[in-house]
Amino acid sequence: MNQPTAREVWHARAADRIAAGIDGRLLIDGRRYHAVDGRCFDCISPLDGKVIARVARGQAADVELAVTSARAAFSDGRWSARSPGARKKVLMAFAERMRAARDELALLETLDMGKPIAASLSADVPGAARCIQWYAEAVDKVYGEIAPTGGDALALISREPVGVVGAIVPWNYPMLMASWKLGPALAAGNSVVLKPSEKSPLTALRLAELALEAGLPEGVFNVVPGFGDEAGEALALHMDVDAIAFTGSTRVGRRMLDYSSRSNLKRVYNELGGKSANLVFADFDDLDRAAATAAGSMFYNQGESCNAPSRLLVQESIADDFVERVAAQAPGYAPGDPLDPTTRLGALVDARQTETVMGYIRSGLEQGARCVAGGEQVLQHTGGQFVAPTVFDGVDNTMRIAREEIFGPVLSVIRFRDEAHALAIANDSSFGLHAAVWTRNLDRAVRVSRALHAGTVHVNQYDEDDITVPFGGVKQSGNGRDKSLHALEKYSELKTTWIRIDAR
Ligand code: NAD
């Protein structure tokens, strides 16, 4: 008998996992519960359109229980009062559990939101575990300050956890985005209520189980799956939530500020959308590498990345040649079975997202852009959600495909004359997440990097990424920063303590 292929092995594992039943109940105070009103929603896999789990549909009553549990845990100090070194031990064990559960977590992530299993295994699970471990290792090395005030008093400046953190995250990197909140929030001593996206709730629930197994006390990390306008709204409006750490669309990020102003003025940290500009100047000599990166960074995760370089700005003198090189990359990203380890571009998260992306492709054509690669939905016979990697040339920065975040594998090429023209186009966007400049001219690299309105600027690359480096945007891409030691600032309050020193 022939050995099963790697793809067949993953399909067999998926069938077994689904047949064994995926627990979609809420996790509150260390236990799994049905929603108070007993309601559930179907978790549909974008691989084939089949229901893989029934998930509790959290409502205000469930959020109430979760916040009450998180508050009790915070107030009695079972986690918040532990020394940073003691918290570190538990979080290190949590990261180890995640690594040990790599295959299971990767499978759930891929089944739930469609990304290739190779990415889930090599990037999402290890990246999430590294994030938890990094904050665990960091938190007992962060010192307070003594202010230089003079002799008759002592002013101590310390950091305290904010209390109960509501984390609301999207579906494009469910485990990673959750970990970017959980790592610093838990390390700093907070309690967390996590509301995963209704499109990808499975790994969040499993993470909370692993955290409990690792020794995180009950009530410190609760998960309430559900819809945005139900569980999400209830969490963000809750009077006993001290901070909301939100990652998602700019549209919903706006609402977070509104919820805060209508409730208790909780801190709101928004990590929002992007329409990042990737500027390629004619003097850059390795156009093949620039083209491979322009396509690879755009089509990674099916284009469902907030920082995808979705506006490719190319200097006119090399534009024909460069667009050809980029379009030539597209077949290498032909959509395929996400459970096949050779697949580079998987399924879009759901049918609605496919409709959205196809709507943008139609609008690009209607507004006069030229489609030079892709442009169609494919593999429909699978029942899954697949769109071919698409490249539009001749895009004008006023077109919808240049202004709005598509969140699919659609690249818009815009031509520019010179540096000033390139910068004017790049900065003419309501977003400011990432940007890149490709040039061998050092002065230009520095000038353009300084002038680009973005939280991160890449020079002659786009794929560098590390937990040590802050991630976040300016303008309508948000205000917070995930990752790096700076993220700890979101999850702690500065406390000043004045101590009078009497003369003897
Ligand atoms: P979304 O804004 O629709 O949803 C994000 C989360 O908010 C989900 O959990 C959702 O249920 C919840 N939500 C929706 N409506 C709500 C409401 N009325 N009240 C409270 N909660 C609500 O975003 P999405 O489609 O899940 O994710 C894609 C977006 O996330 C893109 O815009 C992408 O750029 C952005 N994103 C940003 C970053 C970053 O770091 N800047 C990272 C990843 C994704």
Residues whose N, C-alpha, C, O or C-beta is under 5 A from the ligand:
A	BS01	NAD	I168 V169 P170 W171 K195 P196 S197 E198 G226 F227 G228 D229 G232 E233 T247 G248 S249 T250 V252 R255 E271 L272 G273 G274 C306 S477
